[in-house]
Amino acid sequence: MPEQDFMRLALEQAQQAWQQGEVPVGAVVVKDGVVIATGRNGPIGRHDVTAHAEIVALRAACEVLGNYRLPGCELYVTLEPCAMCAGAMLHARLARVVYGASDPKTGACGSVLNLFDQQQLNHHTALLGGILADEAGAMLKGFFAERRLAARAGVVGGPTPGTSG
C-alpha cells in the first residue's frame, strides 16, 4: 500500500476526531505493510493531555505486538508530531515516521525543533513529511475556522463537530 493510502487512513481517523469535537489529527501504525493500530486525538474528551493521536496509536500497537518497542513499524500521522509524541516514537524505536502537514507552532520534526536529528540519541528513526499535507492542513484550517465562528457567535460548545454550523 503506498504512503498516500496509509495517510488517507490517518485522515479518516482525523475526521472522526473532528466529529468528536477534538482537534482533527489521526494516526496509523503499520508493520510489514499492514495497519496494526489506529489513533485519533482525544485529549479534550478523555481529559488526558497525553491522548494525542500518535500516543493512542502507539499504545494500541504495543498491545497488539505485546511489546513496548515497535521495531520495523512505521507511524503515519496527519500533523507533524509535537515533542511529547516525537519522544514516544523514538522510545518505541519506530523504523519511520511519516507526517502530513507541518506544525509551525509545536512541530518537533523540523518546524520548531527536530528531535529526530539528535545524533546523541541511541536510536534513529527515519522521517518523511509533506504526504497529503494540503488535505491535512485543510482539515485543520476548517476545524479552527469553525471554532472561531462559533466563538464569535457566542455559541456555547460551538457547532456540531464536523459540520459547518
N, C-alpha and C positions, 0 to 999 in steps of 0.2 A: 504494500500500500504506500503510495507516495506521501511525502511530508505534508502536502496540502490536504490530503484526505484525513490524516490524523489531526491536523489543525482544525478542519471543519468539525470533527467530533468535539474538540475542545470548545469551539464556538457554540455548539449546541448546548454544552454544559453552561457556558456563559449566559446564553439566552434563558436557561432555566433559573440561573441565579437572579437575573433581572426580574423575572416573573415572581420571584420570592422577595423582591424588594432589596436585593443585595447588589453591590457593585458587580457588573457583569464580567466576571473573569472565570474561565474554565480551564481545566487541565485533564490530560490523559497520560497514563504511563503505559509504555509499550515495551514488550520483551519479545525478541525474535519475530518481529512483525505482527504481533498480536496484542491488542489492547487488554491489559490485565487489571486496570483500575482507572476510575474517573474521579474527578472532584470539581466542585464549584464553590465559589465564595459563599461563606456563611457566618462571618463574624457578627453581623447585626442580629440575626435570628437566634443564633446559638449563644450570644453573649460571651463570645470567645475570640479574643484578639488574634489568636493563632489560627483561626479557622479559614485561612486563605485557601484558594482552590488548590494550590500546589501542595500544601501541607495535608489537606484532606486526601488528595490523590496519593501522596507518598504513604500516608498511614494505611490506606486501603491496599496498596501494592505490597507493603511489608507484611500485612496479614495474609494476603494471597500466597506469597512466596515463603512465609514463615521465617523471615529474616529481617533484621533491621538494616541490612545493607542490600542494595539493589544493583549489583554488578551486571553489566550487559543491558541495562534498561535505559530507555530514553523517556524524557518527560517533555510533553508539548503543552504550552500554556499560551493563552491569548495575549497576555500582557507581560512585559519584562519583569522578572521577579525582583522583589524587594530584598533587602539584606537578610532578613529573617529566613525567607524562603530559599534564597541562594545558599545560605549556610546549611540549611537542612539538606539541600540537594547535594552539596559537597560531602556532608557526613554520610549520606546514603550511598555515595560513590557511584552515582549515575554515570553512564558512558557519555551521554549527551543531553543537553537541554536545548530545545527549540522554542523560540517565542515569537509572537506576532508583533504587536505594537510596542514601541519603545515607551518608557516611562520617564519623562524628564524631571519628575519630582522625587521619585524614590527608587529608580532603576539601579540595580546592583550588577548589571551585565555590561556596563559601559556608559550609560547615560549620566549617572551621578558618580558612581564608583564601579569598579569591576572586581568582584571577589573571585571570579573565575580566572583572573590573570595574576593571582598571587603566587609567585614561584616558590615561596617558602612553605606552602601547604603540601601535605604529603599525598594528596590525590588531586588529579586534574581532570576536569570534565570538559568535554568539547562543547562549544556554544555556537548556535546559529540563530540569528534574529531576522525579523522582517518577513516571515512567512505569513501571508494573508494579513499583513499589517493594516491595510486600508479597511478591510472588513472589521477587524478587531477594534481599530480606532474609531470607526463609525459607530459601532455599538456603544462604546464608552461615551462618545460625544452625545449620542441620543439619550442615553440614560441620564447624564448630568444636565442636559438641556431640559429634560422632563422634570427633573428635580427643581431646577431653578424656576421654571414656570409655575410649579405647584407652590413653591415658597412665595413667589410674588403674588399669587392669588390668595395666599393665606390658607391654603388647604392643609388641614392637619393630616399628617401621614402621606400627603401627596396623592397623585392619581393612582389608579390601579396599576401596579407594577407591570411593565412590559407593554403598556398601551400608551397612546398619545394623549389620553385625557380621560 
